[in-house]
Each structure stands twice: as C-alpha cells, then as structure tokens.
C-alpha cells in the first residue's frame, strides 16, 4: 500500500451545483494533513465521501487500497470518522455507549475492555465514564466522539472540526493528542482554527469551490507566500512629514495610523516588491524622527488561506498547487 488515501477526479453534484469538482489528491500512511477551505468549499462533502457516508457523481476513491464505492464495509474497518456535529445516544451512559459501539465494530471481551480504557484515558473521559451522555457539556461530547473514532484502532482518522466547542485548555490537550496520533494513524483534519492546523499538520490541502487551490508542506506554503507583508512601527515626528514619506516609498500599498500623544502607531501593507525598513531608517535618521519600534509580522497559514480563497490562486498556488 503506497498511500492511505487516493482520490482521483472526484466529483459530486447536486443538480446543477458542483460541490466537489474534479478533486485529486493522495495522503501517505502516517501523515497528518490539514484539509481546509471556506464554508461551502466542499470539505465536508469530500470527507463524507471518504468515510462512505455519501456516494460520488464520478471519480475514484481508495482507502488503504480498498475501493470506497465497491467495498464500503471493508473501508469502514479502516476509518475512524468524527463529524462536525457528533451523533450520540443521549440516553446512554458513556461506558455503556462505548461497549455498544465496540460491539457494532466487532470488538469483544478483554480487547474491547482494554481499548475502552485506553481511549477514555487518552481523551480525558475517566471522570464522566458513568455519566449520561445527554448531560455532558459540548466539549465532553466532542471527546466522546473522538474516543469512539479511535476505539477500533483504525488506520485512518477523518476529523471534521475536532476541537469545536472545547475551551482553550481542552484545545491544547487535543492538539498534542492529535499530533501524537501520527505515530500510529493517518489523519485528515479539517478545522477553522488555522493556528491549530499550522501547529498540528505537516501538510495542507486548501480547496475552494470544490477544487484544490494549493497543496504542499505547511512550512513551505507559508515561507513561499508572495504578496503583501505587514509592517508595524511606532515613530515620533511630524505626522505631516512621516505619512507622505512612507506612502511615497516603493512597495508601500496601504498605510493606516493612530496617534498616542507624540507617538504615531503606523501599520503598512507592502506589495512584496522590496523591504521598506532600511529606507525608512535612513529617512528617519535624515529627518530626526525617533523610532521606538519597527517589525515585520511573520507570515502564517491564515495569510495563505485568505490570499488563496479570497483572491484566487496566487504565485504560491501556481508553484505548489498540484494534486497532492
């Protein structure tokens, strides 16, 4: 088995609307891949197809070498799926629910008992094991869903918004937990918390309007992003001199400012044609301005996401935006 996931020319239509449009990508065993896009981009539809919950209009999908459409039962044995809105039996107690789910997955005896304890411990559920699911907070319900997805030790985990409803401490715990899953599982992760994706995922696939706009290693996409950069500075001087000097510099696209007494806080957006900082230092020295702070904001995955899904594929998309 060369790849855990193989998607080739996948298309899903609803009447005249194409939710997924000729999508192709692969995910290797042991990878943790972020699957991103704006609302309506086709993420959830694609994940449901991979999880055998939906059929496709055309294309091929293989999970662990098995065809999703002709061998759905075999594929389900390889998948742990956590949908965004976790369907649970509210009248069951947590332990009872896991026993029931384990039986549905063909698990019995000591093996099931051991896996329940392992998954409860990993997902922080020991304190609620005897509680009724319907009385749990949203955060604990999300943990129950994640533990259920892990119960049968699947090769592939498909996680759609796994941290929704969790508080910051819980998000941090789940982030470390998911990062550790890559040692035993392949993970396809969708999330709107892009800072979490950047910390968890080695590679990302960004789709928009059902098509891939970029795919590549997270650090490379961020490093290779071309376009506007953001520079923040605090300077003391005559604002009527400072602003015209900044706006006249090559590469400056947008200048915003606010004043705090004699200090002016200025945000600059540049078009990426050059570094304006050395020129501004020279100009400040020549005119007697005092610079208290100047820094260029580091690029983040959020910048890549916004650039590609708001304005279409940019240079970074053309360089790395091949099917993964």
N, C-alpha and C positions, 0 to 999 in steps of 0.2 A: 504494500500500500504506500504510494508515493505521497498522497495528500489525504487529509481527513475530510476536507470539503472540496468538491469540484463542481462549479456552476458554469454552465456553458449556454450562452444565448437565451437566458431565461426571460420569458415574457409573461405577464399576467394582465389581462384586460378585463374591464367591467363595461360591457357595451363599447362605446367609442373611446372610453378613458383607459389609458395605459398606465397602470400603477407601477409596473416594472417593465422596463423597455430594453430588451436585448442585453441583459446583465451577464457578465462573465468574470469569475474570479476563482482563486484557489486559496485554501488555508492548509498549511502543513501541520502534521502532528506536533503537539506541544506548544503551538503558537497561541498567544493572547492577542486577538485582533479586535480593534475598535471598528464598529460598523455604524457610521454616522451619516446624518443628513437632517435637513429641516423637517418640520411637520409636513406630512403629505409626500415625502420624497420616495417612499416605497420601502422603508426599512422594515417595518413590522410585517408587511405583506411578504417580503422576502424571507424573513425569519420564520414565519408561519409555514411557508412552503418547505423550507429546510426541515422543519420539525414535523412534517407530514400532516399538518392541520389544514392546509389548503392545497388544491391542485393548481397546476400551471396551465396557461394557454398554449405555451410551446417552450421548447428548450429542454436541457438535460441537467439533472442534479444527482450527484452521487455523494453519499456519506460513508466513509470507511470502505469505499469500493462498491457499496450496495446502491442500486438504483432506487431513488426515493419513491418513484411512482409505481414501479412494479413490485417492489419488496418493502412496503411500508412497515410491516411488523418487525422485520429484521433491523430496519433502520432505527426504529424506536428503541430497540435494545441498546443502541449506541449513543442515544441522545438523552441529555437532561435539559429540559426546557423550562425556563422561568419567564412567563409572560409578564407584561407590564402590570396588568391587574390580575393578581394571583387568585385563581378559583380554589376555594377551600370549603370544606364541610363545617359550617359554623357550629353545628350541634355536637361535634366530636371533641374529645379531649386530644391534646397534642400527641401524646403517646399512642393513643388509640388510632389516631389518623395515620401515623407512620406505620403501624402494624398493618392497617388496611391497605395503604399504598404499597407496602412491601409485598403483600400477598398478590396484589394485582400485577406486580412486576416479576412474579415467580420466585420470590425470596421466602425462605422458611427457616425455622429453628435458630440455632446459635448464630448462624451467619447474619440473619436479619436482626437479631438482638444486638449483635456487635456493631452492625452498621448504623442502627438507630442511635446507639450511644455515641458513636464516633461523630455522626452528623449533628446531633444535638450539641455536643461539646464544641464542635468547630463553629457552629452558628450561634452559640450563646443562648441555648434554649433550655438548659437544665432547670432554671428556676421556674419555667412555665410548663414543664412536661405533663403535669396533671391538670392544667387549666383548660377550660373550654375555649376553643378557637374563636368563637364569636365574641368573646370578652377581651380578646387581645388587642393591643394597640396596632396601628398600621405598621409600625416598624417591626414588631414581633411577627405579625402575619407575613411580612416580606421575608423574614428569616425562616419561617416555616416553609414557605415556598422554595427558598434556596436549598434548604436541607432536603426537601423532597426531591429536587432535581438531582442532588448528589447521591441519593440513597442507594441506587443500584450500580454505583461506580461507572458511570458512562464515560466513553472516550471523548465525547464532545458535549460541552455545555453551551447552550444558547441562552444568553441572559439579556432580556429586554428591560432596560431601566432597573437594574437590581438594587439600587440604593434609594429608590423613590420612597418617600415617607420616613426615612431614617434621619436621626439627629446627627450633628457633626461628629460626635464620638463614635456612633454606630457606623457612619460612612467610612471613617478612618479604619475601623476594625474590618469591615467588609472589603475595603480596598487592599489591605495587607493579605487578607484571606484569599481574594481572587488572584493576586499576584503569585501566591504560593501554589495555586491550582495548576499552573503551567507545568509543574514537575510531573503531574500525572494525567492531566486533561488538556485537550484543546479547548479554547474559549473564544466564542464570538460574542462580543459585548456591545450593546447599544446603550448610550447614555446621553442626556443633555448637559451633564456636568462635565464639560470638556477638560477642566483641570484634573479631574479624576481619571479620565481616559488617558490623558498625557502621562500620568504617573503610572498607570497600570499596563497600558498596551504598547507592545513593541512595534506594532504596525497598525495603520488605519486605512480604512476604505471609506471614502466620502462619496455619497450619492446625492443626486438632485434630479427631480423629475424622472425618477426611475432609472437613471443612467449613472455610471461611475464618472465622477469628475476628477478624482485623483485617488491614487493608491500608492502607498510606499511606507518606509520606516518613519515612525513618528518624528524622530530627531532630525532626519534628513528633510522632511517636508517643512519643518519649522525653520531649519537653517537655510533652506533654499528659497524661502518665500521672498519674492521680489515685490516691489511696490512701495507704498508709503510706510515710513517709520515714524515713530513718535518721540519727540524730544521735549523734555520739561526743563525749564530754567527759572531761576529767581535772580533778578538783577536790580540794582539801584542806579537810577539815572533818569534823565528827562525822557518820559514816555513818548513825547512827540518826536524824539530822535531815535529811540530804541525800535519802535514798531516799524517805521519806514526802512530802517537799516535791515531789519530782519526780512521783511516782505520783499525787498529788492534782491536778496541773495538767491543765487541759482539753486534750484531744487526745493525751495520752500513753497508749499501749496496752500496751507491754511495756518493762520495764526490766531489764537484766542488768548485773552489775557484778563486778569483781575488784579486789582491793587490792594495791598495790605500796608497802609501807611506809605512810607517812601520806597517800599519794596514792590516790585511788579512780578507776579507769577504768570509766566507765559508758556503756553503749550503750542508746539509747532508740529504740523504734519508735513513730511517731505515726500517728494515723488520718487525717492530712491536713486536719483542720479548722482548723488555725492554726499559727503559728510559735511554738514554746515558748521559743526562745532569749532574746528580750527579757525575758520573765517570769522566766526562770532567772537572768539577770544581775541583775535587780532584787532577787530573793530572796537571791542570793549577797552582794550589797553590804549588804543589811539584816542578814544573819546573820554577816557577817565571813568567809565562805568565800573561798578563793583559787582562781581558775580558771586553770589552766595551758594548757588547750586546749579549744576547742569548735568543731565544724564539722559541717555537714550534708553527707552523702555525695551526690555527684551521681548523678542517675538514669542508668541505662544500658539498652541494648536488652535485656540479660538480665532486668532488672526487668519490662519489658513482657512478655517471653516467659513468665516464671514466673507473673505475675499472670493472664495470659490462658489458659494451658494447664493451670494447676493449679486455678484457682478459677472458670473460665469467663470469658466476655467481661465486661469492666468498662466504666466510662464511656468510656475511650479506645476500646474496641472498638465501642461503640454510635455514637460520633461518627464514626469513620473506617473502620469495618469493613464498608464496602460493597464489592461486587465491584470490583476494581481496573481 
